[in-house]
C-alpha cells in the first residue's frame, strides 16, 4: 500500500512541473529580445536611408548600416557565401542553446540569463540573414575620431549574455571536484 503522504508530495511536484515548466520563462524572454530587436530594425529601416546619421549625444549616433559579415564586418566582402555559413552556424548555435536552456536547473541563474540573451541575439541576427542576406546595424559609438563598429539590439543581447556567462564562470555555483586519493 502506498502512503498518502508520499503520493501527495510527488503529485504536487509533478503538478508544479507541469503547470510551470522551468524553461518557458527563459524562452519567453528570448522571444521578447527577438521582438525588440526586429522592431528596432524595422523602425530604423523605415526611418533612415542607408548611411544617414542622426546625432543623439556627442558620442552616439543612430545610422542605418548593413553588415554582410560577422562581428566587425568579418568576411563582409567574401562574395556572398558567408551569408549561408553564418546562417548555418547561427542556426546550429540556436538549436544547441534551446536544448541547453531546457536542460539547465533553475539554480543556474547566471547561466540561464547568459544563454537566453545569447539565444535572443543569435536568432535576431539570424532572421536578418535569412530575410535580407545581411544584418541591420544602427547604433554607432565614437570618440575623438575613433568609431566602434555599428551594432544593434541583438548584438547588445549577445554581449550582455557573454558578460553573464563570464559572471557564471567566476561567481556561479561551483562544481565539487572529486578529492584526490594518495596511494602510499
C-alpha positions as CSV (number, residue, x, y, z in Angstrom):
1,X,0.0,0.0,0.0
2,X,1.3,3.5,-0.9
3,X,1.2,6.1,1.8
4,X,-0.9,9.1,1.2
5,X,1.9,11.5,2.3
6,X,4.3,10.1,-0.3
7,X,1.8,10.2,-3.1
8,X,0.7,13.8,-2.2
9,X,4.2,15.2,-2.3
10,X,5.0,13.6,-5.6
11,X,1.8,14.7,-7.2
12,X,2.4,18.2,-6.0
13,X,5.9,18.2,-7.6
14,X,4.5,16.7,-10.8
15,X,1.7,19.3,-10.9
16,X,4.1,22.1,-10.3
17,X,6.5,21.0,-13.0
18,X,3.6,20.5,-15.5
19,X,1.9,23.8,-14.6
20,X,5.1,26.0,-14.7
21,X,7.8,24.4,-16.9
22,X,11.1,26.0,-15.8
23,X,12.2,26.8,-19.3
24,X,9.1,28.7,-20.6
25,X,10.1,31.9,-18.9
26,X,13.5,31.8,-20.5
27,X,12.2,31.1,-23.9
28,X,9.7,33.9,-23.5
29,X,12.5,36.3,-22.6
30,X,14.5,35.2,-25.6
31,X,11.4,35.8,-27.8
32,X,10.9,39.3,-26.2
33,X,14.5,40.1,-27.1
34,X,14.0,38.9,-30.7
35,X,10.8,41.1,-31.0
36,X,12.6,44.1,-29.6
37,X,15.5,43.6,-32.0
38,X,13.3,43.1,-35.0
39,X,11.0,46.1,-34.2
40,X,14.0,48.4,-33.7
41,X,15.5,47.3,-37.0
42,X,12.1,47.8,-38.7
43,X,11.9,51.3,-37.3
44,X,15.4,52.2,-38.4
45,X,14.9,50.9,-41.9
46,X,11.6,52.7,-42.2
47,X,13.0,56.0,-40.8
48,X,16.5,56.2,-42.3
49,X,18.1,55.8,-45.7
50,X,21.4,53.8,-45.7
51,X,24.2,55.8,-44.3
52,X,22.0,58.6,-42.8
53,X,23.1,59.6,-39.3
54,X,21.2,61.3,-36.5
55,X,23.2,62.6,-33.6
56,X,21.8,61.7,-30.2
57,X,24.8,62.5,-28.0
58,X,28.3,63.8,-28.6
59,X,29.5,60.2,-28.7
60,X,26.4,58.4,-30.1
61,X,24.5,58.4,-33.4
62,X,21.8,56.4,-34.9
63,X,22.5,55.3,-38.5
64,X,21.4,52.6,-40.9
65,X,24.2,50.3,-41.9
66,X,24.0,46.8,-43.4
67,X,26.6,44.2,-42.4
68,X,27.1,41.2,-44.7
69,X,29.8,39.8,-42.4
70,X,30.0,38.8,-38.8
71,X,31.3,40.9,-35.9
72,X,33.4,43.9,-37.0
73,X,32.4,43.1,-40.6
74,X,34.4,39.9,-40.6
75,X,34.1,38.4,-44.1
76,X,31.8,41.1,-45.3
77,X,33.4,41.2,-48.7
78,X,33.7,37.5,-49.2
79,X,31.3,37.4,-52.2
80,X,28.1,36.1,-50.7
81,X,28.9,32.6,-49.5
82,X,29.4,33.9,-45.9
83,X,25.6,34.5,-45.7
84,X,25.0,30.8,-45.7
85,X,27.9,30.0,-43.5
86,X,26.8,32.5,-40.8
87,X,23.1,31.3,-41.3
88,X,24.2,27.7,-40.7
89,X,26.4,28.5,-37.7
90,X,23.6,30.7,-36.1
91,X,21.0,28.0,-36.7
92,X,23.1,25.3,-35.1
93,X,24.1,27.5,-32.2
94,X,20.4,28.5,-31.6
95,X,19.3,24.9,-31.5
96,X,22.1,24.0,-29.1
97,X,21.1,26.9,-26.9
98,X,17.4,25.9,-26.9
99,X,18.4,22.4,-25.7
100,X,20.9,23.7,-23.2
101,X,18.4,26.1,-21.6
102,X,15.9,23.3,-21.4
103,X,18.4,21.1,-19.5
104,X,19.6,23.6,-17.0
105,X,18.5,23.7,-13.4
106,X,16.8,26.9,-12.0
107,X,19.7,27.2,-9.6
108,X,22.0,28.1,-12.6
109,X,20.5,31.5,-12.8
110,X,23.5,33.4,-14.3
111,X,24.0,30.8,-17.0
112,X,20.2,30.8,-17.8
113,X,20.4,34.5,-18.2
114,X,23.5,34.3,-20.3
115,X,22.2,31.6,-22.7
116,X,18.8,33.3,-23.0
117,X,20.3,36.6,-24.1
118,X,22.7,34.9,-26.5
119,X,19.8,32.9,-28.0
120,X,17.7,36.0,-28.4
121,X,20.6,37.9,-30.1
122,X,21.6,35.0,-32.3
123,X,18.0,34.5,-33.6
124,X,17.5,38.2,-34.1
125,X,20.5,38.4,-36.4
126,X,19.7,35.0,-38.0
127,X,16.3,36.4,-39.1
128,X,18.1,39.3,-40.8
129,X,20.5,37.0,-42.6
130,X,17.7,34.7,-43.8
131,X,15.4,37.6,-45.0
132,X,17.8,40.3,-46.1
133,X,21.1,38.4,-46.5
134,X,22.8,40.9,-44.2
135,X,22.3,42.3,-40.6
136,X,20.8,45.7,-39.9
137,X,23.0,47.7,-37.5
138,X,22.2,51.2,-36.3
139,X,23.9,52.2,-33.0
140,X,27.2,54.0,-33.6
141,X,29.5,55.0,-30.8
142,X,32.6,57.1,-31.4
143,X,35.0,59.3,-29.6
144,X,37.8,61.6,-30.9
145,X,37.6,60.3,-34.4
146,X,37.6,56.6,-33.4
147,X,34.5,54.6,-34.2
148,X,33.2,51.4,-32.6
149,X,31.5,49.2,-35.3
150,X,27.8,49.9,-35.6
151,X,25.6,47.3,-33.8
152,X,22.0,46.5,-32.9
153,X,19.8,45.2,-30.1
154,X,20.7,41.6,-31.0
155,X,24.4,42.3,-30.7
156,X,23.8,44.0,-27.4
157,X,21.9,41.0,-26.1
158,X,24.8,38.7,-27.2
159,X,27.2,41.0,-25.3
160,X,25.1,41.0,-22.2
161,X,24.8,37.2,-22.4
162,X,28.6,36.9,-22.7
163,X,29.0,39.1,-19.6
164,X,26.6,36.9,-17.7
165,X,28.4,33.8,-18.9
166,X,31.7,35.2,-17.5
167,X,29.9,36.1,-14.3
168,X,28.7,32.5,-14.1
169,X,32.3,31.2,-14.6
170,X,33.6,33.4,-11.7
171,X,30.6,33.6,-9.4
172,X,28.2,30.9,-10.4
173,X,27.6,27.7,-8.4
174,X,30.8,25.7,-8.3
175,X,31.0,22.1,-9.2
176,X,32.5,19.9,-6.5
177,X,35.8,18.4,-7.5
178,X,36.5,14.8,-6.5
179,X,39.1,14.5,-3.8
180,X,42.4,13.1,-4.9
181,X,43.4,9.9,-3.2
182,X,47.0,9.2,-2.5
183,X,48.4,5.8,-2.6
184,X,51.3,5.1,-0.5
